[in-house]
Amino acid sequence: MKYHTKEWYAKCQKANTPPFDTKLELETKETINQYLIEYSKNFPVEPDFMNLINKLHDSEVAFIENHGNDLIIKVECIEYGSIYSAEIVLKNANIIEHEHGNNLGWEHCELFPKEKGYEIHCLFFQYGTSNLFLLTAECDNIEIQNKEYYEQATQ
C-alpha cells in the first residue's frame, strides 16, 4: 500500500475513537485526497470493475485462491439475512506480497496502472482483532464474477 497503509489505518482508528483527534482525522483525510488525486491522473476514465471494488469496504473475504495463473478473491456481503457474493479475478496474476490470515474483512484497495494491466494493493482487517494483512499483485486484467447480484445487494 502506498497511501492506505497499516499506519494510516491505525491513525484512522485512533482519530475516530474518543477522545477524538481532529488533527489525526485531517491527516487521514489528506492521505485519502492524495490517493484520489493520483488515481484521477492515472485513470481519467475509471475502469468498469472499480464500481464494485469501491463497494467492498467491510465485506467478508471468503477466500483468496490461485486458479491456474489467476488469483481469485471471493467476498461476501450479508444484507437482510441473505449472503451476496462476488469474485474478483486477477487475470494472469503475479503476487508481489501476500500476508495470510483468516476471518478477514476488506478494508481498502489501491489501483495503479502498469505497462500491461494493473497493480492492485489490498488491505484486509481481521475481525475481532487489530491485525491487518496486505495483498499486492500485478495482473493483466481484473474481472468481476457475480457482479450484478452483488451490486444489487450493496446499493
Secondary structure by P-SEA (a helix, b strand, c coil): cccccaaaaaaaaaaacccccaaaaaaaaaaaaaaaaaaaaaccccccaaaaaaaccccccccccccccbbbbbbbbbcccbbbbbbbccccccccbbbbbccccccbbbbbbcccbbbbbbbbbcccccbbbbbbbccccccccaaaaaaaaac
